[in-house]
Amino acid sequence: MADNQSHQDQPTPENRRHGKDIGLCLCPRCHQISGINETHCIRCQKKLIVRDYASVQKSWALLITAAILLVPANVYPITVIVKQGKTTYDTIFSGIAHLVHSDMLPIAIIVFTASILVPWLKIIGLAIYLTAISFKLPISKRKLMAGFHIIEWIGRWSMLDLFVISITVALVNMGQLLDAKPAPAATAFALVILLTQLAAKVLDTRLLWDRLDKNNDTD
């Protein structure tokens, strides 16, 4: 009897309600709960908005731009090395290949993961997330939110390649004998990382719970 009662008390997709359904709104800055009719947060005076529906378009624009910039970031040289008057241009792929040929496979794997795998996974993951919101795909909300948090977490490791370049440029500077400088692809790669991070930040994730079918709440 008690088990049946506890089972009945558990929330189901049919009886779950959003904050906006009961007249509540969450401040995006300090997370203070306010009334839906309030225009500004009573704690920090931040302007309140129930849902930012334009955030989907903003996130799409940033993500598409990042995907376009990812092409020159991988095709063009990312570093320029001058050694005894001879100039060598390295792309991300050629740098990884050089690490492999130098028997530094663990470092090559780290660079490949941070510089190639992570940016592509972020773009693909965000594209799936935005597509699910835009076209109401029948995908589990819980799985999408878990993937979204993973995307946000791994984003911080995407700057590893630029960090290595900055350290190399700072330490290796011996005039014409040996000199290292960032190439145009470094700027494109930095913009890719920045734009993907912004695409994740500007998106109002509450739209996912509003637009998808309720039957996918517990999948």
N, C-alpha and C positions, 0 to 999 in steps of 0.2 A: 504494500500500500504506500509506504514511504517512498519507495523507488519510483512508483508511478507519479506521485505528487511532485518529486524533484524533477522528473522528466518533463512534466507539464510546465514547471516553472522556468525551464530553460528557454532562452529566447530562440525563436525560429525566424527564418527569412521573412515570414509574413508579418510578424509582430514587432520586428525591429524598426526603430524610428530614428531619423536623423535629427540633429540639433535644430535645424531650420524648421522642422515639422512641429516642434514644440516652442518655437519662438526664441531660440537661443542662437548666439553667434560667438565665435571664438576669435579673439584678437590675434592677428598674425605675428605681432611683435612680442607681447608679454604673455599671451595665452590666457588672458582674463576672459571669463565668460560674461557676455553682455546680452542685453535684449536685442532682438532682431530689428527693432525699430530705432535703436540708438545709432547715431551717425559717427560717433567717435568713442574710443575706448575710455572708460571712466578712470582707468589707472594711468595709461601712458599717452592718452589723447591721439592715438593712431587712428586714422580713418578706417572704419569698419566696412567690410564688404562680405556679403553672404557667400557668394561664389564669384570667382574671377573667370568668367566664361571666355574672355579674350586670351587667357593664358595658354590655351591649346594652340591658337594661331601663332602666338609669340614663340612657343616652344618648337613648333614645326619649323618656323622661319630660321631660328637659331640652329636647329638640328640639320636642316638641309644645307645651310651655309657651311656648317662644320664638315658635312659629308663631301661637299665640293672641295673644300680646302685640304681634305685628307689626301686627295690625289696629288697635288704638287708637293705636299709634305713627304710623300713616299717616293716620288719620281725625281725631284730635284735634289741637289746635294744639301746635306745638313751641316757639314763641316768642311772647311778648307784648311789643309795642312801644307805648309811650306817647309820643305826639308832640303837644306843646302841648295837653295835656289829653284828646286823642283816643286811645282804645285800639284797637290793631289786632292781630288774632290771625292768625298765619301757621302753616299746616301745611307739611309737607315739599313737597307738590305745589305749593301756592301760592307758596312761597318760590322754587322752581325756575322757575315761570311768571313771577314778578317779575324774576328774573335774565334770563330770555329777553327780556322786554319792555324791559329796561334795556340791551339790546345787549351782554350779558355771557354770550354763548352758551358759550364754553369753560368758564367757571366753573360754569354751569348743568349742563353735561355731567359735570363732575367731581362735583358734588353729587349729581346723579341716579345716577351710577355707585356712589358710596360709600354713599349713604343708601337707595337703593331696589334697584338691581340686585344689588349685592353681598350684602345680607342675604337676598334671595330666592334667589339662586344657592346660598348656603351652606346654607339650609334644604332646598332641593330636592336638592342634592348629597349632603348627609348622609342625607336620607331614602332616596335610592337606595342609598347605601352600606349603611345599616342593613337595608334590605329585602333586599339581596343576601345579607347574612349570615343574617338571620332565616329567609328562605325558600329559600336556596341557589339563587339565580338563576344561570343559566349565562352569567355575564358575566366577561370577562377580569379576572383578579386584578391584573395589571400596570396595566391602565387604571384600575381602581378605586383602586389605591394612588396612582397619579399624580394622579388627581382629588382624592384625600383630601389630599395634600400641597399642592396648589394651594389648596384650601379653607382649610387652616391658614395659608398664606402671605397670602392676600388678606384674611383676617380682621382683620389689624392696620389696614387702611385703612377699616374700617367705622365707626371713631370720628371720622371727619373732620367729620361734621355736628355732633357734640357739641363738637368742638374749636372750630369756628367760633362756635357759640353761646356757649361759655365766654369766648372772646376778645371777642365783641361785648358780653356782659354786663360784662366787666371794663373795657372802654374807653368804652362808651356809658352814662353815668349822669349825667344833668343834671337830676335831679329831675322836675318836671312838664313841663319843656321837651322833654326827650328821654330816655327810659329804656327799657331792654331787659331782659327777664327770661325765664328758661326756663319753659315751660308743661308741663302734665302729660305730654304725648307724649314729652318729652325723657327722662323717667324710664323710660317704657315702652320707648323705643328703646335706651337704655343697657342695660336688662335683656335685650333681644333679643340685643344684641351679646355680653353676658356669658354668657348661657345657651348660645348657639351655640358659643362658644369652649369652654365647659365640656363640652358634648356631644361635641366632638371630642377633648378631652383625656382624658375618663374612659374612652373606648372602648378596649378591648384589641384593637388591629388584628390581632393574631395569630389571632384567631378567624376572620378572613376566609380565611386560608390553611388552616385546619382544616376549615371547613364546606363550602366550595365544591368542585365537582368537579375532580379533578386534571387533567382534559383542558383546563381553562381556564387552566392555569399559564402557558402560552406563547402564548396568543391575542393 
